Amino acid sequence: MTSGQTEGQLREDIERTRQQLGETAEALAAKADVKARAKQQVDQLRRQVTARAGQAKEQAARGWMSSPSALATAAAVVFAAIAIAAWRRR
């Protein structure tokens, strides 16, 4: 025992160090899991696209996009936004 620590204090220090090491190892493993990180990004992009599509649908229901050409233009804009977002993430 060093510098006046009791056996109980040393055991607590060891347990705390083990816990910190375990947390660090988990964090490193999460960063190294490329597949899981890619899935999270895809899920996030999917939520954004769904939200934008819902907004476009609401606006269409209100009548500002009543013509077929306006709907096609809106669809093209949404598709372009998705493609740009996917390209930027790479």
NUBA-17701 format. One record per residue: y, z, x of N, C-alpha, C in turn. Coordinates in Angstrom, 3 decimals, always signed. Layout:
pt n.v Y | n.w Z | n.u X | ca.v Y | ca.w Z | ca.u X | c.v Y | c.w Z | c.u X
...
This chain:
pt n.v -1.173 | n.w +0.000 | n.u +0.845 | ca.v +0.000 | ca.w +0.000 | ca.u +0.000 | c.v +1.239 | c.w +0.000 | c.u +0.892
pt n.v +2.175 | n.w -0.849 | n.u +0.552 | ca.v +3.350 | ca.w -1.002 | ca.u +1.392 | c.v +4.580 | c.w -0.434 | c.u +0.716
pt n.v +5.480 | n.w +0.045 | n.u +1.524 | ca.v +6.799 | ca.w +0.542 | ca.u +1.118 | c.v +6.745 | c.w +1.443 | c.u -0.112
pt n.v +5.817 | n.w +2.331 | n.u -0.155 | ca.v +5.775 | ca.w +3.367 | ca.u -1.181 | c.v +5.307 | c.w +2.914 | c.u -2.547
pt n.v +4.683 | n.w +1.746 | n.u -2.680 | ca.v +4.187 | ca.w +1.308 | ca.u -3.982 | c.v +2.867 | c.w +2.000 | c.u -4.280
pt n.v +2.715 | n.w +2.338 | n.u -5.521 | ca.v +1.448 | ca.w +2.945 | ca.u -5.931 | c.v +0.448 | c.w +1.836 | c.u -6.220
pt n.v -0.798 | n.w +2.220 | n.u -6.384 | ca.v -1.844 | ca.w +1.243 | ca.u -6.685 | c.v -1.559 | c.w +0.544 | c.u -8.011
pt n.v -1.074 | n.w +1.290 | n.u -8.976 | ca.v -0.742 | ca.w +0.717 | ca.u -10.283 | c.v +0.375 | c.w -0.312 | c.u -10.186
pt n.v +1.383 | n.w -0.024 | n.u -9.363 | ca.v +2.486 | ca.w -0.964 | ca.u -9.191 | c.v +2.007 | c.w -2.246 | c.u -8.524
pt n.v +1.128 | n.w -2.103 | n.u -7.554 | ca.v +0.585 | ca.w -3.285 | ca.u -6.885 | c.v -0.222 | c.w -4.142 | c.u -7.856
pt n.v -1.001 | n.w -3.500 | n.u -8.699 | ca.v -1.783 | ca.w -4.247 | ca.u -9.683 | c.v -0.865 | c.w -4.990 | c.u -10.660
pt n.v +0.222 | n.w -4.335 | n.u -11.071 | ca.v +1.183 | ca.w -4.987 | ca.u -11.965 | c.v +1.827 | c.w -6.186 | c.u -11.280
pt n.v +2.187 | n.w -6.017 | n.u -10.004 | ca.v +2.774 | ca.w -7.128 | ca.u -9.252 | c.v +1.802 | c.w -8.297 | c.u -9.147
pt n.v +0.556 | n.w -7.992 | n.u -8.878 | ca.v -0.458 | ca.w -9.037 | ca.u -8.771 | c.v -0.628 | c.w -9.748 | c.u -10.111
pt n.v -0.686 | n.w -9.011 | n.u -11.193 | ca.v -0.852 | ca.w -9.609 | ca.u -12.524 | c.v +0.350 | c.w -10.477 | c.u -12.880
pt n.v +1.551 | n.w -9.993 | n.u -12.579 | ca.v +2.764 | ca.w -10.758 | ca.u -12.856 | c.v +2.758 | c.w -12.059 | c.u -12.043
pt n.v +2.352 | n.w -11.974 | n.u -10.790 | ca.v +2.291 | ca.w -13.159 | ca.u -9.938 | c.v +1.262 | c.w -14.154 | c.u -10.469
pt n.v +0.112 | n.w -13.668 | n.u -10.911 | ca.v -0.911 | ca.w -14.548 | ca.u -11.497 | c.v -0.373 | c.w -15.262 | c.u -12.730
pt n.v +0.330 | n.w -14.525 | n.u -13.569 | ca.v +0.877 | ca.w -15.111 | ca.u -14.787 | c.v +1.905 | c.w -16.187 | c.u -14.450
pt n.v +2.781 | n.w -15.910 | n.u -13.492 | ca.v +3.784 | ca.w -16.886 | ca.u -13.085 | c.v +3.123 | c.w -18.131 | c.u -12.492
pt n.v +2.096 | n.w -17.928 | n.u -11.689 | ca.v +1.376 | ca.w -19.047 | ca.u -11.099 | c.v +0.703 | c.w -19.891 | c.u -12.181
pt n.v +0.131 | n.w -19.227 | n.u -13.171 | ca.v -0.492 | ca.w -19.950 | ca.u -14.277 | c.v +0.523 | c.w -20.784 | c.u -15.049
pt n.v +1.693 | n.w -20.214 | n.u -15.316 | ca.v +2.745 | ca.w -20.944 | ca.u -16.033 | c.v +3.221 | c.w -22.135 | c.u -15.219
pt n.v +3.374 | n.w -21.943 | n.u -13.915 | ca.v +3.799 | ca.w -23.032 | ca.u -13.043 | c.v +2.754 | c.w -24.148 | c.u -13.033
pt n.v +1.492 | n.w -23.776 | n.u -12.954 | ca.v +0.421 | ca.w -24.771 | ca.u -12.960 | c.v +0.409 | c.w -25.547 | c.u -14.274
pt n.v +0.614 | n.w -24.868 | n.u -15.396 | ca.v +0.659 | ca.w -25.544 | ca.u -16.695 | c.v +1.827 | c.w -26.519 | c.u -16.759
pt n.v +2.986 | n.w -26.112 | n.u -16.251 | ca.v +4.163 | ca.w -26.984 | ca.u -16.266 | c.v +3.921 | c.w -28.232 | c.u -15.414
pt n.v +3.323 | n.w -28.047 | n.u -14.253 | ca.v +3.030 | ca.w -29.190 | ca.u -13.382 | c.v +2.006 | c.w -30.119 | c.u -14.020
pt n.v +1.002 | n.w -29.559 | n.u -14.659 | ca.v -0.010 | ca.w -30.377 | ca.u -15.328 | c.v +0.607 | c.w -31.186 | c.u -16.462
pt n.v +1.521 | n.w -30.572 | n.u -17.197 | ca.v +2.184 | ca.w -31.284 | ca.u -18.294 | c.v +3.014 | c.w -32.446 | c.u -17.763
pt n.v +3.708 | n.w -32.244 | n.u -16.651 | ca.v +4.506 | ca.w -33.319 | ca.u -16.063 | c.v +3.626 | c.w -34.432 | c.u -15.520
pt n.v +2.469 | n.w -34.096 | n.u -15.031 | ca.v +1.560 | ca.w -35.087 | ca.u -14.454 | c.v +0.790 | c.w -35.853 | c.u -15.521
pt n.v +0.777 | n.w -35.376 | n.u -16.759 | ca.v +0.034 | ca.w -36.027 | ca.u -17.838 | c.v +0.863 | c.w -37.188 | c.u -18.400
pt n.v +0.759 | n.w -38.323 | n.u -17.739 | ca.v +1.555 | ca.w -39.491 | ca.u -18.104 | c.v +1.208 | c.w -39.979 | c.u -19.506
pt n.v -0.066 | n.w -39.939 | n.u -19.845 | ca.v -0.495 | ca.w -40.415 | ca.u -21.160 | c.v +0.151 | c.w -39.593 | c.u -22.276
pt n.v +0.168 | n.w -38.283 | n.u -22.122 | ca.v +0.765 | ca.w -37.421 | ca.u -23.151 | c.v +2.271 | c.w -37.636 | c.u -23.235
pt n.v +2.917 | n.w -37.793 | n.u -22.085 | ca.v +4.368 | ca.w -38.021 | ca.u -22.099 | c.v +4.701 | c.w -39.352 | c.u -22.756
pt n.v +3.907 | n.w -40.383 | n.u -22.485 | ca.v +4.132 | ca.w -41.691 | ca.u -23.104 | c.v +3.939 | c.w -41.593 | c.u -24.615
pt n.v +2.919 | n.w -40.844 | n.u -25.040 | ca.v +2.679 | ca.w -40.665 | ca.u -26.477 | c.v +3.860 | c.w -39.966 | c.u -27.135
pt n.v +4.435 | n.w -38.967 | n.u -26.459 | ca.v +5.601 | ca.w -38.278 | ca.u -27.012 | c.v +6.764 | c.w -39.239 | c.u -27.174
pt n.v +6.976 | n.w -40.109 | n.u -26.193 | ca.v +8.076 | ca.w -41.065 | ca.u -26.280 | c.v +7.850 | c.w -42.064 | c.u -27.413
pt n.v +6.608 | n.w -42.509 | n.u -27.577 | ca.v +6.283 | ca.w -43.437 | ca.u -28.663 | c.v +6.506 | c.w -42.748 | c.u -30.007
pt n.v +6.071 | n.w -41.512 | n.u -30.125 | ca.v +6.278 | ca.w -40.767 | ca.u -31.380 | c.v +7.754 | c.w -40.606 | c.u -31.689
pt n.v +8.548 | n.w -40.306 | n.u -30.660 | ca.v +9.988 | ca.w -40.148 | ca.u -30.865 | c.v +10.612 | c.w -41.466 | c.u -31.311
pt n.v +10.233 | n.w -42.562 | n.u -30.664 | ca.v +10.760 | ca.w -43.872 | ca.u -31.033 | c.v +10.345 | c.w -44.234 | c.u -32.457
pt n.v +9.093 | n.w -43.903 | n.u -32.810 | ca.v +8.604 | ca.w -44.177 | ca.u -34.168 | c.v +9.441 | c.w -43.422 | c.u -35.202
pt n.v +9.767 | n.w -42.167 | n.u -34.907 | ca.v +10.599 | ca.w -41.377 | ca.u -35.844 | c.v +11.991 | c.w -41.995 | c.u -35.987
pt n.v +12.552 | n.w -42.452 | n.u -34.869 | ca.v +13.881 | ca.w -43.065 | ca.u -34.921 | c.v +13.863 | c.w -44.344 | c.u -35.750
pt n.v +12.839 | n.w -45.163 | n.u -35.538 | ca.v +12.732 | ca.w -46.418 | ca.u -36.281 | c.v +12.541 | c.w -46.134 | c.u -37.767
pt n.v +11.709 | n.w -45.162 | n.u -38.082 | ca.v +11.483 | ca.w -44.800 | ca.u -39.480 | c.v +12.780 | c.w -44.337 | c.u -40.137
pt n.v +13.542 | n.w -43.535 | n.u -39.406 | ca.v +14.817 | ca.w -43.053 | ca.u -39.944 | c.v +15.781 | c.w -44.210 | c.u -40.172
pt n.v +15.865 | n.w -45.124 | n.u -39.207 | ca.v +16.764 | ca.w -46.275 | ca.u -39.360 | c.v +16.318 | c.w -47.167 | c.u -40.511
pt n.v +15.019 | n.w -47.355 | n.u -40.646 | ca.v +14.514 | ca.w -48.177 | ca.u -41.743 | c.v +14.843 | c.w -47.526 | c.u -43.082
pt n.v +14.716 | n.w -46.201 | n.u -43.140 | ca.v +15.068 | ca.w -45.496 | ca.u -44.369 | c.v +16.533 | c.w -45.651 | c.u -44.717
pt n.v +17.390 | n.w -45.592 | n.u -43.697 | ca.v +18.822 | ca.w -45.783 | ca.u -43.926 | c.v +19.102 | c.w -47.199 | c.u -44.431
pt n.v +18.449 | n.w -48.192 | n.u -43.833 | ca.v +18.651 | ca.w -49.575 | ca.u -44.260 | c.v +18.171 | c.w -49.767 | c.u -45.694
pt n.v +17.066 | n.w -49.122 | n.u -46.025 | ca.v +16.532 | ca.w -49.229 | ca.u -47.381 | c.v +17.506 | c.w -48.617 | c.u -48.397
pt n.v +18.068 | n.w -47.456 | n.u -48.043 | ca.v +19.041 | ca.w -46.817 | ca.u -48.937 | c.v +20.260 | c.w -47.698 | c.u -49.132
pt n.v +20.732 | n.w -48.290 | n.u -48.045 | ca.v +21.904 | ca.w -49.154 | ca.u -48.139 | c.v +21.592 | c.w -50.396 | c.u -48.966
pt n.v +20.386 | n.w -50.929 | n.u -48.817 | ca.v +19.992 | ca.w -52.094 | ca.u -49.607 | c.v +19.927 | c.w -51.739 | c.u -51.082
pt n.v +19.446 | n.w -50.550 | n.u -51.369 | ca.v +19.354 | ca.w -50.119 | ca.u -52.769 | c.v +20.735 | c.w -49.969 | c.u -53.384
pt n.v +21.712 | n.w -49.635 | n.u -52.563 | ca.v +23.079 | ca.w -49.498 | ca.u -53.082 | c.v +23.741 | c.w -50.851 | c.u -53.301
pt n.v +23.119 | n.w -51.915 | n.u -52.800 | ca.v +23.593 | ca.w -53.243 | ca.u -53.146 | c.v +24.420 | c.w -53.964 | c.u -52.117
pt n.v +24.769 | n.w -53.356 | n.u -51.001 | ca.v +25.616 | ca.w -54.075 | ca.u -50.043 | c.v +24.841 | c.w -55.152 | c.u -49.311
pt n.v +23.511 | n.w -55.067 | n.u -49.353 | ca.v +22.696 | ca.w -56.089 | ca.u -48.701 | c.v +21.797 | c.w -56.743 | c.u -49.746
pt n.v +22.390 | n.w -57.367 | n.u -50.722 | ca.v +21.579 | ca.w -57.888 | ca.u -51.813 | c.v +21.023 | c.w -59.276 | c.u -51.535
pt n.v +21.588 | n.w -60.003 | n.u -50.603 | ca.v +21.086 | ca.w -61.352 | ca.u -50.367 | c.v +19.937 | c.w -61.335 | c.u -49.363
pt n.v +19.010 | n.w -62.279 | n.u -49.495 | ca.v +17.873 | ca.w -62.345 | ca.u -48.555 | c.v +18.315 | c.w -62.552 | c.u -47.114
pt n.v +19.374 | n.w -63.318 | n.u -46.880 | ca.v +19.827 | ca.w -63.555 | ca.u -45.507 | c.v +20.379 | c.w -62.272 | c.u -44.889
pt n.v +21.005 | n.w -61.410 | n.u -45.687 | ca.v +21.502 | ca.w -60.143 | ca.u -45.171 | c.v +20.335 | c.w -59.232 | c.u -44.801
pt n.v +19.278 | n.w -59.252 | n.u -45.591 | ca.v +18.091 | ca.w -58.464 | ca.u -45.283 | c.v +17.434 | c.w -58.959 | c.u -44.007
pt n.v +17.360 | n.w -60.271 | n.u -43.842 | ca.v +16.766 | ca.w -60.839 | ca.u -42.629 | c.v +17.598 | c.w -60.465 | c.u -41.407
pt n.v +18.909 | n.w -60.493 | n.u -41.544 | ca.v +19.789 | ca.w -60.116 | ca.u -40.444 | c.v +19.602 | c.w -58.648 | c.u -40.091
pt n.v +19.524 | n.w -57.796 | n.u -41.111 | ca.v +19.323 | ca.w -56.367 | ca.u -40.867 | c.v +17.986 | c.w -56.126 | c.u -40.178
pt n.v +16.945 | n.w -56.836 | n.u -40.610 | ca.v +15.631 | ca.w -56.689 | ca.u -39.992 | c.v +15.678 | c.w -57.131 | c.u -38.532
pt n.v +16.395 | n.w -58.203 | n.u -38.254 | ca.v +16.512 | ca.w -58.688 | ca.u -36.873 | c.v +17.250 | c.w -57.679 | c.u -36.002
pt n.v +18.278 | n.w -57.059 | n.u -36.561 | ca.v +19.034 | ca.w -56.056 | ca.u -35.812 | c.v +18.149 | c.w -54.854 | c.u -35.505
pt n.v +17.389 | n.w -54.393 | n.u -36.481 | ca.v +16.495 | ca.w -53.252 | ca.u -36.268 | c.v +15.444 | c.w -53.607 | c.u -35.223
pt n.v +14.860 | n.w -54.789 | n.u -35.321 | ca.v +13.852 | ca.w -55.217 | ca.u -34.345 | c.v +14.459 | c.w -55.268 | c.u -32.943
pt n.v +15.673 | n.w -55.812 | n.u -32.822 | ca.v +16.329 | ca.w -55.890 | ca.u -31.516 | c.v +16.590 | c.w -54.495 | c.u -30.951
pt n.v +17.005 | n.w -53.564 | n.u -31.795 | ca.v +17.252 | ca.w -52.196 | ca.u -31.338 | c.v +15.961 | c.w -51.557 | c.u -30.827
pt n.v +14.865 | n.w -51.803 | n.u -31.529 | ca.v +13.573 | ca.w -51.253 | ca.u -31.109 | c.v +13.151 | c.w -51.863 | c.u -29.775
pt n.v +13.300 | n.w -53.182 | n.u -29.656 | ca.v +12.907 | ca.w -53.849 | ca.u -28.415 | c.v +13.734 | c.w -53.369 | c.u -27.241
pt n.v +15.030 | n.w -53.200 | n.u -27.440 | ca.v +15.906 | ca.w -52.720 | ca.u -26.358 | c.v +15.534 | c.w -51.299 | c.u -25.982
pt n.v +15.286 | n.w -50.459 | n.u -26.971 | ca.v +14.916 | ca.w -49.064 | ca.u -26.680 | c.v +13.606 | c.w -49.011 | c.u -25.913
pt n.v +12.637 | n.w -49.832 | n.u -26.303 | ca.v +11.346 | ca.w -49.837 | ca.u -25.595 | c.v +11.510 | c.w -50.347 | c.u -24.175
pt n.v +12.329 | n.w -51.378 | n.u -24.014 | ca.v +12.569 | ca.w -51.938 | ca.u -22.676 | c.v +13.270 | c.w -50.929 | c.u -21.766
pt n.v +14.223 | n.w -50.192 | n.u -22.295 | ca.v +14.982 | ca.w -49.209 | ca.u -21.492 | c.v +14.108 | c.w -48.041 | c.u -21.080
pt n.v +13.107 | n.w -47.692 | n.u -21.869 | ca.v +12.239 | ca.w -46.579 | ca.u -21.541 | c.v +11.301 | c.w -46.910 | c.u -20.397
pt n.v +11.067 | n.w -48.160 | n.u -20.151 | ca.v +10.190 | ca.w -48.547 | ca.u -19.033 | c.v +10.974 | c.w -48.432 | c.u -17.786
